[in-house]
Amino acid sequence: MAGRIERAAAVRSTRPAADGSAAARRADEGVLARYALALFAGAVVLFLCLPIAVVVPMSFSSASSLEFPPPGFSLRWYQSFFGDPRWLRAAGNSALIAFASSASSLALGSIAAYGLVRGTFRGRAILEGNFVAPLILPPVITAVALYIFFARIGLLGTLPGLIVAHTVLTVPYVVLLMSVAIRSFDVRIEQVAYSLGASWLRMFRSVLLPNLWPSVLAAWIFAFIISFDEVIVTLFLAGAYDTIPKRMFNELILQVNPTITAIATLLIALSVITIGLVAWLMQRAGVLGRTLG
Amino acid sequence: MAAATLAGRRLLPAGAAYALPLVAFMLLAFNLPIVLMLGWSIGAPPDVLAHYGQILERAVYLKVLGNTFRIAAIATLVCVLLGYPLAYWMRSLSPGRQLLAVALVVLPFWVSILVRTYAWIVILGNDGLVNRSLQGLGLSGAPVSFLYNQFGVVLGTANVLLPFLVLPLFAAMLKLDDRLLQAAASLGASRRTIFWRVFFPLTLPSLAAGAILVFILTLGFFITPAILGGGRVPMIANMLDLLINRLPRWELAAAISTVLLVLTLACYAAYRWVGTRSQP
């Protein structure tokens, strides 16, 4: 991939060397078009990042309205978050649900991914499709289906119900990420372990896990964040339980509360830290290039 | 040696056993609920399609369906118009800058959709940055309503979904063989001709796949229309929220979910079909 980019750069730099005034005029137009394109693309990147660029400084504002630039620096919105037991309880629930559901989807999903990649049985594509389905279906369909199901079996508005629902939603990510990781690990190394008399469990502990742990950790973090940010299914199923996104959503529907900017900034910080961690782990595992193709 | 391998294989036939726990879990916690929902959508025997009939009879439901499709189409168009030039520009950057550009496109991807949606209230709300500036500069007396209408919903949706279009499109553009462009140039084609006759047709399948993906995702959008539409731009998902959580009409909610399910699967089939064509 890198080679091709360098080749492309080399070609581009030789292209304007064509002679003749018509060619020169065309090159001028080309430069103009390239500037216009760069300007437009820059504006689109700004459009993408503007929400983040605005929310972070607002969270440190001393004003209780949405004044920008903020008239002064203060931590009052962080105080109002950390001083409110309802927000803290919501944060606790979010963390608990995210931890439990990401751990269970990691366990179920990684082992299933191993079966999908290494197995030779029929219907693997169908199984994988089924595991990934919650990612493709609009979450609101999963929410309606689980609502009706949970209402019938008494799991509506319970913690176990929420954990099960979030496990369903995070399984696709674990299966996809771990499939890539296992596929990129040389199967002959596993076979060597077997040929030396290792059981599957022994091979898993001594060969697979030491080699794949960065991917395992990355998949876990990914699943954790997906669960922590989940809004729609939680809104339908949570009943009296509050999570951070559910509380944020309900507050946003009613009014504009600057405390949200503080929580948003904390969430952005969490995302940036974890994306950095995941990128680092994936690079270690050498998976990043393969995932992007 | 071979015996040990064979024993290992015989214990766990063809690897299917590894998938079993997840299969059991998904059957119980995902497939069964979906099937139950399909069951709820079916009426009592004489009039099996009664609930689907209601969707067609009541103008409200048809209006919301139409609304959803219109917003999905507009948001998809906006994403295509903004995303293609961005991906094309990213392709022309040096590898280091490409990485930075990808990071900037991915970053919002990782930030909670609630946060990104909320930010637009801060920026474009009646009391937001733009309206304050406009009034401060004396350009407008009353606040301009950017939000709580279709414009707000499309803007928020496009902002959230743009990375879904840009990233695969950019990856496809990188994979494109430069020798094809060089061949066209060596045959005397102008830059514009090369773009429209060679580059664009070759990246069109990826663009179409990305557009269908954005369309699918918009069909199920809930948060953005709820917050930036202010209840005035209801989409399918918001109606489902109403039918389940406010006025319990489970049968109708199940029927509408089924319609959405079928539409999504149809779009997804189109996505897969286009996707197989985009492979070089």
Interface residues (C-beta under 8 A of the other chain):
Chain A: M1 A2 R4 I5 E6 R7 A8 A9 V11 R12 R15 R26 G30 R34 L37 A38 F40 A41 V44 V45 F47 L48 C49 L50 P51 I52 V54 V55 M58 S65 L66 E67 F68 L108 G109 I111 A112 Y114 G115 L116 R118 G119 T120 F121 L127 N130 F131 A133 P134 I136 L137 P138 P139 V140 I141 T142 A143 V144 A145 L146 Y147 I148 F149 R152 V164 A165 T167 V168 V171 V175 Q191 Y194 S195 L196 G197 S199 W200 I225 D229 V231 I232 L235 F236 P245 M248 F249 L252 I253 V256 I260 T261 A264 L267 I268 S271 V272 T274 I275 L292 G293
Chain B: M1 A4 T5 G8 L11 L12 P13 A14 G15 A16 A17 Y18 A19 L20 P21 L22 V23 F25 M26 A29 F30 N31 L32 P33 I34 L36 M37 W40 L82 G83 P85 L86 Y88 W89 M90 S92 S94 P95 Q98 A101 L104 V105 V106 L107 P108 W110 V111 S112 I113 L114 V115 R116 T117 Y118 A119 W120 I121 V122 I123 G125 D127 G128 L129 R132 N159 L162 P163 A171 L174 K175 D177 D178 L181 Q182 A185 S190 R191 I216 L217 L219 G220 F221 F222 I223 A226 I227 I236 A237 L240 D241 I244 N245 W250 A253 A254 S257 L260 L261 T264 Y268
